[in-house]
Amino acid sequence: MSEKPTSFSIKNWSQDDQPREKLRDKGRTALSDAELIAILIGSGNREESAVALCKRIFASVDNNLNALGKLSIQQLMTFKGIGEAKAITIAAALELGRRRRIEDALQLEKITSSRSVFDVMQPILGDLPHEEFWILYLNNSNKVIHKSQLSKGGITGTLVDVRLVLKNALEVGATALILCHNHPSGTLKPSQADKDITQKLKSAAESLDIKVLDHLIVTQKAYFSFADEEIL
């Protein structure tokens, strides 16, 4: 009986199946997500190639890159052929991709609608398993001059310090604010606490001639705008 190979290393594949060479010869867009991840891990296990292994990993999250990015190191290591080093490599690559999306979003020169706020904040908040509250500080031209995480809480809620919000606004010279927080549960319905803190911040800011333009609840794929729904 023939022996099984110790692993399906990329260097032992036929040239047509080698993703490194495919990227070199055909460009990065020619590769599937699984092939790109396979380049990172280099080899699979005794039974499957790196590409086959990565296809199986992707299938476990319905072939969704965002969902893959949420897997922990320990969850990635449950797949045969993915040790700690490979799991960390995958996590690092996906985190770089997430940060690139954030930088791309922040290239927006001006906030023109609730959608433009969502485009800025979704890469930051959309995939989080816990709730965070952020503030966008705007100038007279509605350009974002500063953004900051105000609080980080459990999945049930987060605390907001009104005095800190206004202190930061004065320090950066903001004339308007946009409030943002995420709902890890995916629901877009604002809670009574969401409504209360919005009114509290709006009233406090008005005393300093600072406007609260909107409050967005952000999920992975959608958002709720207090301004659009005329409840601000």
C-alpha positions as CSV (number, residue, x, y, z in Angstrom):
1,M,0.0,0.0,0.0
2,S,1.4,3.4,-1.0
3,E,2.2,6.0,1.7
4,K,0.3,9.2,1.9
5,P,2.2,12.4,1.3
6,T,3.1,14.3,4.4
7,S,1.3,17.4,3.1
8,F,0.1,19.0,-0.1
9,S,2.7,21.8,-0.3
10,I,2.1,24.4,-3.0
11,K,5.6,23.8,-4.5
12,N,4.6,20.2,-5.3
13,W,1.4,21.2,-7.2
14,S,1.1,21.3,-11.0
15,Q,1.9,24.8,-12.3
16,D,-1.7,25.4,-13.2
17,D,-2.8,24.9,-9.6
18,Q,-0.1,27.1,-8.0
19,P,-1.8,30.3,-6.7
20,R,1.5,32.2,-6.3
21,E,2.3,31.7,-10.0
22,K,-1.3,32.4,-10.9
23,L,-1.2,35.7,-9.1
24,R,2.1,36.5,-10.8
25,D,1.0,35.6,-14.3
26,K,-2.7,36.6,-14.2
27,G,-2.9,39.2,-11.5
28,R,-4.4,39.2,-8.0
29,T,-8.0,39.6,-9.2
30,A,-7.8,36.2,-11.0
31,L,-7.5,34.4,-7.7
32,S,-10.4,33.3,-5.5
33,D,-10.5,34.1,-1.8
34,A,-9.5,30.6,-1.0
35,E,-6.5,30.8,-3.3
36,L,-5.4,34.0,-1.7
37,I,-5.6,32.5,1.8
38,A,-3.8,29.4,0.5
39,I,-0.8,31.5,-0.5
40,L,-0.6,32.6,3.1
41,I,-0.7,29.2,4.7
42,G,1.5,27.5,2.1
43,S,0.4,23.9,2.7
44,G,-2.7,21.9,3.7
45,N,-2.8,18.6,5.5
46,R,-2.3,14.9,4.7
47,E,-5.7,14.7,2.9
48,E,-6.1,18.0,1.2
49,S,-4.2,20.8,-0.5
50,A,-4.0,24.3,1.0
51,V,-6.7,25.5,-1.5
52,A,-9.0,22.6,-0.7
53,L,-8.5,23.3,3.0
54,C,-9.2,27.0,2.6
55,K,-12.3,26.3,0.5
56,R,-13.5,24.1,3.4
57,I,-12.8,26.9,5.9
58,F,-14.7,29.4,3.7
59,A,-17.6,27.0,3.3
60,S,-17.9,26.9,7.1
61,V,-18.7,30.6,7.1
62,D,-20.9,30.5,4.0
63,N,-18.0,31.9,1.9
64,N,-18.2,35.2,3.6
65,L,-15.0,37.1,4.2
66,N,-16.5,39.3,7.0
67,A,-17.6,36.1,8.8
68,L,-14.2,34.6,8.4
69,G,-12.6,37.7,9.9
70,K,-14.7,37.1,13.0
71,L,-13.2,33.7,13.7
72,S,-10.8,33.5,16.6
73,I,-7.4,32.0,16.5
74,Q,-8.8,29.0,18.4
75,Q,-11.7,28.6,16.0
76,L,-9.3,28.6,13.0
77,M,-7.2,26.0,14.7
78,T,-10.1,23.5,14.8
79,F,-9.4,22.9,11.1
80,K,-6.9,20.1,10.5
81,G,-3.8,21.6,9.0
82,I,-4.2,25.0,10.6
83,G,-1.9,25.4,13.5
84,E,-1.3,28.5,15.6
85,A,1.1,30.1,13.2
86,K,-1.2,29.7,10.2
87,A,-4.2,30.8,12.2
88,I,-2.4,34.0,13.3
89,T,-1.3,34.6,9.7
90,I,-4.9,34.4,8.5
91,A,-6.1,36.7,11.3
92,A,-3.4,39.2,10.6
93,A,-4.2,39.3,6.8
94,L,-7.9,39.8,7.4
95,E,-7.2,42.6,10.0
96,L,-5.0,44.4,7.4
97,G,-7.9,44.2,5.0
98,R,-10.3,45.6,7.6
99,R,-7.9,48.5,8.4
100,R,-7.5,49.2,4.7
101,R,-11.3,49.5,4.4
102,I,-11.3,52.0,7.3
103,E,-8.6,54.1,5.6
104,D,-10.5,54.1,2.3
105,A,-13.7,55.2,4.1
106,L,-11.9,58.1,5.8
107,Q,-10.9,59.5,2.5
108,L,-14.4,61.0,2.3
109,E,-13.9,64.7,2.4
110,K,-17.4,65.6,3.5
111,I,-20.4,64.0,5.3
112,T,-23.3,64.5,2.9
113,S,-25.8,62.0,4.1
114,S,-26.4,59.2,6.6
115,R,-25.1,56.8,4.0
116,S,-21.7,58.5,4.0
117,V,-21.6,58.2,7.8
118,F,-22.3,54.5,7.5
119,D,-19.5,54.1,4.9
120,V,-17.1,55.6,7.4
121,M,-18.3,53.7,10.5
122,Q,-19.3,50.3,9.2
123,P,-15.7,49.0,8.8
124,I,-15.1,50.1,12.4
125,L,-18.3,48.9,14.1
126,G,-20.1,46.5,11.7
127,D,-18.4,43.3,12.7
128,L,-17.9,43.8,16.5
129,P,-19.3,41.3,18.9
130,H,-19.7,44.0,21.6
131,E,-21.2,47.4,21.6
132,E,-19.2,50.6,21.1
133,F,-20.2,54.3,21.0
134,W,-18.3,56.6,18.7
135,I,-18.5,60.3,18.0
136,L,-17.6,62.0,14.7
137,Y,-16.6,65.7,15.2
138,L,-17.3,67.9,12.2
139,N,-16.3,71.4,11.1
140,N,-18.5,74.1,9.4
141,S,-18.1,72.3,6.1
142,N,-19.3,69.0,7.6
143,K,-15.9,67.5,7.1
144,V,-14.7,65.0,9.7
145,I,-11.9,66.6,11.7
146,H,-11.8,64.0,14.5
147,K,-13.4,60.7,15.4
148,S,-13.2,58.9,18.8
149,Q,-14.4,55.9,20.6
150,L,-16.3,57.2,23.6
151,S,-17.0,53.9,25.3
152,K,-16.8,50.2,24.9
153,G,-19.3,47.9,26.6
154,G,-20.8,44.5,26.7
155,I,-23.4,43.3,24.3
156,T,-26.1,44.7,26.5
157,G,-25.1,48.3,26.4
158,T,-22.4,51.0,26.9
159,L,-21.9,54.1,29.0
160,V,-21.7,57.6,27.5
161,D,-19.9,60.5,29.2
162,V,-21.6,63.7,27.9
163,R,-19.0,66.0,29.5
164,L,-16.2,64.2,27.7
165,V,-18.0,64.5,24.3
166,L,-18.3,68.3,24.8
167,K,-14.7,68.6,26.1
168,N,-13.4,66.9,23.0
169,A,-15.6,69.0,20.7
170,L,-14.2,72.2,22.1
171,E,-10.6,71.0,21.9
172,V,-10.9,70.1,18.2
173,G,-13.0,73.1,17.3
174,A,-16.0,71.1,16.2
175,T,-19.3,72.8,15.3
176,A,-21.3,69.6,14.8
177,L,-21.4,66.0,16.1
178,I,-22.7,62.7,14.7
179,L,-23.3,59.9,17.2
180,C,-22.7,56.3,16.2
181,H,-23.0,53.0,18.0
182,N,-23.5,49.4,16.9
183,H,-26.0,46.7,17.8
184,P,-24.2,43.4,17.7
185,S,-27.6,41.6,17.8
186,G,-28.3,43.0,14.3
187,T,-31.5,44.8,15.3
188,L,-31.9,48.3,13.9
189,K,-34.6,49.4,16.3
190,P,-33.4,52.1,18.7
191,S,-33.9,51.4,22.4
192,Q,-35.4,53.9,24.8
193,A,-31.8,54.3,26.2
194,D,-30.6,55.2,22.7
195,K,-33.3,57.8,22.4
196,D,-32.6,59.2,25.8
197,I,-28.8,59.6,25.3
198,T,-29.4,61.2,22.0
199,Q,-31.6,63.9,23.5
200,K,-29.3,64.4,26.4
201,L,-26.3,65.0,24.1
202,K,-28.3,67.2,21.8
203,S,-29.5,69.4,24.6
204,A,-26.1,69.7,26.2
205,A,-24.4,70.5,22.8
206,E,-26.9,73.2,22.0
207,S,-25.8,75.1,25.0
208,L,-22.4,75.4,23.4
209,D,-23.8,76.2,19.9
210,I,-22.8,72.7,18.7
211,K,-25.3,70.7,16.6
212,V,-26.0,67.0,16.8
213,L,-26.7,66.2,13.2
214,D,-27.5,62.5,13.5
215,H,-27.3,59.3,15.5
216,L,-26.6,56.1,13.6
217,I,-27.2,52.6,14.7
218,V,-24.8,50.4,12.7
219,T,-24.9,46.7,12.0
220,Q,-22.9,44.6,9.5
221,K,-25.0,45.4,6.5
222,A,-27.4,48.2,7.4
223,Y,-28.0,51.2,9.6
224,F,-30.7,53.3,11.3
225,S,-30.5,57.1,11.1
226,F,-32.3,59.2,13.7
227,A,-32.2,62.2,11.3
228,D,-33.7,60.2,8.4
229,E,-36.5,58.9,10.6
230,E,-37.1,62.4,12.0
231,I,-36.7,61.4,15.6
232,L,-33.6,63.4,16.4
